[in-house]
Amino acid sequence: MVRNSGAVRALVQRVSEASVEVGGDRVAEIGPGLLVLVAAGAGDAPDAAEWMAAKVARLRVLPDDEGRMNRSVLEAGGEVLAVSQFTLYGDASRGNRPGFTTAAPPGQAAALVDRFADALRELGVPVRQGVFGAHMRVALVNDGPVTIWLESPPAT
């Protein structure tokens, strides 16, 4: 699969609970909802983060009353735990050590991850966040399991 190197990438997992610890301290936690591992690519603009937030907010992967994946996090009243993860841009196509040259530089990536979280909040989704650039321990109970890969369209 050829992937867009200038896109916001997200790995979305439906969870019954998730949390993030930094240095032994729990910095964020959610109940039922979505854990979103998110990464920005070099050259991404804020509109890519906003596109991703809208997609995540409306992604119909939460169960309805009959147990079918038919509700969004907005409809279900769930939460999102957004965790920056530049390693989604890891390229191990050559050799065994992944390269990260297509990931956004830290300052740009931090701004885009924050824009993603803020855009979700503007849509009415409760959001908790990990700590950008920190060594984080992420715990989750994947519900389903349901895991979806998303990538914003290329900038025009």
C-alpha positions in Angstrom: 0.0 0.0 0.0 1.4 3.4 -0.9 0.7 5.9 1.8 0.5 9.7 1.6 3.6 11.1 3.2 2.0 14.5 3.8 -1.0 13.5 5.8 -2.3 13.3 9.3 -2.4 9.6 10.2 -4.5 8.1 13.0 -4.9 4.6 14.4 -8.3 4.6 16.0 -9.2 1.9 18.6 -12.6 1.5 20.2 -12.0 1.1 23.9 -13.9 0.4 27.0 -11.2 2.3 28.9 -7.7 3.8 28.2 -5.1 5.7 30.1 -1.7 7.3 29.7 1.1 7.5 32.3 4.2 9.6 32.2 6.9 9.0 34.7 4.6 6.8 36.8 1.9 9.5 37.0 -1.5 9.0 35.3 -1.9 12.1 33.1 -5.1 11.2 31.2 -7.8 8.5 31.2 -11.1 7.9 29.5 -14.0 5.4 29.8 -15.8 4.1 26.8 -14.8 5.8 23.5 -11.8 6.0 21.2 -8.1 5.9 21.7 -6.5 7.8 18.8 -2.8 7.5 18.1 -2.1 10.4 15.9 0.9 11.6 13.8 1.5 14.5 11.5 3.5 14.4 8.3 6.0 16.9 7.1 4.1 19.7 5.3 0.8 19.1 6.9 -1.5 22.1 7.5 -4.1 22.7 10.2 -6.9 21.8 7.8 -5.5 18.2 7.7 -5.9 18.0 11.5 -9.4 19.5 11.3 -10.4 17.0 8.6 -9.1 14.1 10.8 -11.0 15.4 13.9 -14.2 15.6 11.9 -13.6 12.0 10.6 -12.9 10.6 14.0 -15.9 12.4 15.6 -18.3 10.9 13.0 -16.7 7.5 12.6 -19.4 5.0 13.2 -17.6 2.3 15.1 -19.4 2.3 18.5 -22.2 -0.1 19.1 -25.9 0.8 18.8 -28.6 -0.8 20.9 -28.4 -4.0 18.8 -24.6 -4.2 19.1 -23.9 -3.1 15.5 -21.1 -0.6 14.8 -23.5 2.2 14.0 -22.8 5.1 16.3 -20.1 7.8 16.4 -18.4 8.9 19.5 -20.6 12.0 19.3 -23.8 10.0 19.1 -22.7 7.6 21.9 -21.5 10.3 24.2 -18.0 8.7 24.4 -14.6 10.2 25.0 -11.4 10.4 23.0 -7.9 9.9 24.3 -5.5 11.5 21.8 -1.9 10.3 22.0 0.8 11.7 19.7 2.7 8.9 18.0 5.2 10.0 15.3 6.1 6.3 14.9 3.0 6.0 12.7 5.4 7.5 10.1 8.0 4.7 10.6 9.2 3.4 7.2 10.8 0.0 7.5 10.6 -0.8 3.8 14.4 -0.8 3.5 16.3 -2.6 6.3 15.2 -3.3 9.8 15.4 0.1 11.5 12.5 2.3 10.7 13.2 5.8 9.3 11.0 8.8 10.2 12.0 11.3 7.6 8.4 11.9 6.5 7.2 12.7 10.0 6.6 16.4 10.8 9.3 18.1 12.9 8.4 18.2 16.6 7.2 21.9 16.7 4.9 21.4 13.7 3.7 18.0 14.9 2.9 19.3 18.4 0.8 22.1 16.9 -1.1 19.8 14.6 -1.8 17.2 17.3 -3.1 20.0 19.5 -5.2 21.3 16.6 -6.6 17.8 16.1 -7.7 17.7 19.8 -9.0 21.2 19.8 -11.1 20.6 16.7 -12.6 17.5 18.3 -13.5 19.6 21.4 -15.1 22.2 19.1 -17.3 19.4 17.6 -18.4 18.6 21.2 -16.2 15.5 21.9 -14.6 15.3 25.3 -10.9 14.9 24.8 -8.0 13.9 27.0 -4.4 14.0 25.7 -1.1 12.4 26.3 2.0 14.5 26.7 3.7 15.4 23.4 7.3 14.2 23.2 7.2 12.3 26.5 7.9 8.6 27.0 4.3 7.4 27.6 2.9 4.2 28.9 -0.5 3.7 27.2 -3.0 1.2 28.6 -6.2 0.2 26.9 -8.9 -2.4 26.8 -9.7 -2.7 23.0 -13.4 -3.3 22.7 -14.2 -5.7 19.9 -11.4 -5.5 19.0 -12.0 -2.6 16.7 -9.0 -0.9 15.1 -9.2 1.5 12.1 -6.4 3.2 10.2 -7.2 6.7 8.9 -5.2 9.1 6.8 -6.2 12.6 5.7 -6.3 13.4 2.0 -3.2 15.1 0.5 -3.0 18.8 0.7 -4.2 20.6 -2.4 
